[in-house]
Amino acid sequence: MSSEVSVPRVAVIGGGILGVSTAVHLLRAGASVLLLTERGLASEASGRSLSWLNSAGERSTPYHQLRIAGVDRYRTLFASDPARDWLRFDGGLMWNAAGQADATEARSAYERNRAYDSRLLTADRIAAATPGVDATAVPENAVFNPGEGWVSLPDLVDFLMAEFHSLGGELVLNAGKASVVVTDGRATGVELGSGAVHDADAVLVACGAATPAVVAPLGVEIPNGSPVSMLVITKPLEHDLEAVLNTPRAAMRPNPGNTLALDHDWYEADITGHADGTFSIPDEVVQELADEASKLLAGNPELKPASWKIGHKPIPGDGEPVLGELEKVPGCFVAFTHSGATLGLIAGELLAGEILTGNKHPMLATFRPERFA
Ligand SMILES: Cc1cc2nc3c(=O)[nH]c(=O)nc-3n(C[C@H](O)[C@H](O)[C@H](O)COP(=O)(O)OP(=O)(O)OC[C@H]3O[C@@H](n4cnc5c(N)ncnc54)[C@H](O)[C@@H]3O)c2cc1C
């Protein structure tokens, strides 16, 4: 970005966690920010995410390091008010299906080799590690990761937007499908669905699963591996669950208001896509997920689905984040990633730095969009 620009103007397309987080980090650094989104804030993946904060399991070292930094930023936020009911660090518990005790053990050993806090537990030791779990649901062993947590992204977006407004950010809701305006090979602004154009010195495309489609007209190809997924929120109930559970038939975490958030992937084939872009699933399948989740909870309380949302889960084609400026279109940046909850704060921080200084952050080196070229 030119040093002659005293107050850089940045347009951010996409009102999910990545767009909102980057917008706030830009405002903190003194930029003028226009945030625009197709409909409402957190209307897509960020409004229906399990948002388990973790770097569990196996992945590339740079991705692991970025996720650890992501968890670190959430810990800082958590420490500023540990009483928030939408950001908790009470650990994560996972187990595999019966007969896979070796795989569970190997996962924990792999994690410990990376100095990731990982404890292999037999079923009888789970109650001492974390409350509210029916240990009879655990076939042989489980991995407890005490340093993990969860966040409710709609609450985090609300929290960040209060700062966005206090710092003078400009928000356009119901902007329709916006696009990047390019002049002489450089991004110079955004065009809203209405045709209105806003000039900017830099543009960030943070459109979740739609990111590849938004940059395609610029001649940039980013493979899209985003599957369709569902998140269920239960009706309120009394429960003691604190950890995030990842198990063969249900994933689950606490959610504000004494509710639970449920997720998995075994029912993907039961989801039907419609011509208007919406999705549906039979009520019985939603109840089946709730019944599977009930088996994981101490006392096996009946779980009643209150609402469920279905849509794409953003995942780049090779599974790794896509973060940074497009070499082909200077001034245009992208943020497209799986695990965008875990990365939400750190990605916003690092991207804002790159957008405003032009200095490429070393931790994003392997995540550049050009790797697909
Ligand atoms: C079921 C599920 C479970 C998940 N579990 C986890 C987890 O456990 N841990 C974890 O870290 N992550 C998890 N994720 C992933 C994480 O939630 C997402 O990576 C993150 O929310 C993505 O945020 P985003 O801002 O990139 O995209 P989104 O939240 O999808 O936001 C993109 C926004 O851009 C807008 N938009 C799109 N196109 C345009 C356009 N042309 N013009 C204007 N606006 C546009 C959309 O309307 C939307 O508001 C999960 C996701 C799902 C769906």
The ligand as a MOL file (V3000), in Angstrom:
LIG
                    3D

  0  0  0     0  0            999 V3000
M  V30 BEGIN CTAB
M  V30 COUNTS 53 58 0 0 0
M  V30 BEGIN ATOM
M  V30 1 C -20.8000 -27.4460 11.3320 0
M  V30 2 C -19.4900 -26.7300 11.4430 0
M  V30 3 C -18.5890 -27.1050 12.4250 0
M  V30 4 C -17.3810 -26.4320 12.5460 0
M  V30 5 N -16.5360 -26.7650 13.5450 0
M  V30 6 C -15.4010 -26.0580 13.7540 0
M  V30 7 C -14.5730 -26.3410 14.8540 0
M  V30 8 O -14.8850 -27.2070 15.6630 0
M  V30 9 N -13.4360 -25.6010 15.0290 0
M  V30 10 C -13.0840 -24.6120 14.1580 0
M  V30 11 O -12.0690 -23.9710 14.3680 0
M  V30 12 N -13.8620 -24.3220 13.0840 0
M  V30 13 C -15.0040 -25.0260 12.8690 0
M  V30 14 N -15.7930 -24.7580 11.7990 0
M  V30 15 C -15.3120 -23.8170 10.7960 0
M  V30 16 C -15.5670 -22.3570 11.1570 0
M  V30 17 O -16.8280 -22.1950 11.7420 0
M  V30 18 C -15.4760 -21.5680 9.8670 0
M  V30 19 O -14.1930 -21.7950 9.2820 0
M  V30 20 C -15.6460 -20.0730 10.0860 0
M  V30 21 O -16.8550 -19.7950 10.7580 0
M  V30 22 C -15.6310 -19.3990 8.7370 0
M  V30 23 O -15.7700 -18.0270 8.9130 0
M  V30 24 P -15.6840 -17.0910 7.6370 0
M  V30 25 O -15.7450 -15.6990 8.1140 0
M  V30 26 O -14.5440 -17.5060 6.7980 0
M  V30 27 O -16.9610 -17.5080 6.7480 0
M  V30 28 P -18.5240 -17.3760 7.0110 0
M  V30 29 O -18.8680 -17.4250 8.4360 0
M  V30 30 O -19.1840 -18.3560 6.1080 0
M  V30 31 O -18.8350 -15.9090 6.5290 0
M  V30 32 C -18.7180 -15.5270 5.1820 0
M  V30 33 C -19.6430 -14.3510 4.9660 0
M  V30 34 O -19.4460 -13.8310 3.6540 0
M  V30 35 C -20.7010 -13.5210 3.0950 0
M  V30 36 N -20.5590 -13.5420 1.6410 0
M  V30 37 C -20.3020 -14.5950 0.8340 0
M  V30 38 N -20.2060 -14.1950 -0.4430 0
M  V30 39 C -20.4090 -12.8530 -0.4390 0
M  V30 40 C -20.4290 -11.8540 -1.4470 0
M  V30 41 N -20.1880 -12.1330 -2.7460 0
M  V30 42 N -20.6830 -10.5700 -1.0900 0
M  V30 43 C -20.9190 -10.2410 0.2000 0
M  V30 44 N -20.8970 -11.1500 1.2070 0
M  V30 45 C -20.6370 -12.4320 0.8750 0
M  V30 46 C -21.6100 -14.6070 3.6210 0
M  V30 47 O -22.9690 -14.2070 3.5430 0
M  V30 48 C -21.1150 -14.7380 5.0590 0
M  V30 49 O -21.7630 -13.8230 5.9170 0
M  V30 50 C -17.0340 -25.3960 11.6540 0
M  V30 51 C -17.9400 -25.0100 10.6600 0
M  V30 52 C -19.1660 -25.6540 10.5680 0
M  V30 53 C -20.1290 -25.1910 9.5230 0
M  V30 END ATOM
M  V30 BEGIN BOND
M  V30 1 1 1 2
M  V30 2 1 2 3
M  V30 3 2 2 52
M  V30 4 2 3 4
M  V30 5 1 4 5
M  V30 6 1 4 50
M  V30 7 2 5 6
M  V30 8 1 6 7
M  V30 9 1 6 13
M  V30 10 2 7 8
M  V30 11 1 7 9
M  V30 12 1 9 10
M  V30 13 2 10 11
M  V30 14 1 10 12
M  V30 15 2 12 13
M  V30 16 1 13 14
M  V30 17 1 14 15
M  V30 18 1 14 50
M  V30 19 1 15 16
M  V30 20 1 16 17
M  V30 21 1 16 18
M  V30 22 1 18 19
M  V30 23 1 18 20
M  V30 24 1 20 21
M  V30 25 1 20 22
M  V30 26 1 22 23
M  V30 27 1 23 24
M  V30 28 2 24 25
M  V30 29 1 24 26
M  V30 30 1 24 27
M  V30 31 1 27 28
M  V30 32 2 28 29
M  V30 33 1 28 30
M  V30 34 1 28 31
M  V30 35 1 31 32
M  V30 36 1 32 33
M  V30 37 1 33 34
M  V30 38 1 33 48
M  V30 39 1 34 35
M  V30 40 1 35 36
M  V30 41 1 35 46
M  V30 42 1 36 37
M  V30 43 1 36 45
M  V30 44 2 37 38
M  V30 45 1 38 39
M  V30 46 1 39 40
M  V30 47 2 39 45
M  V30 48 1 40 41
M  V30 49 2 40 42
M  V30 50 1 42 43
M  V30 51 2 43 44
M  V30 52 1 44 45
M  V30 53 1 46 47
M  V30 54 1 46 48
M  V30 55 1 48 49
M  V30 56 2 50 51
M  V30 57 1 51 52
M  V30 58 1 52 53
M  V30 END BOND
M  V30 END CTAB
M  END
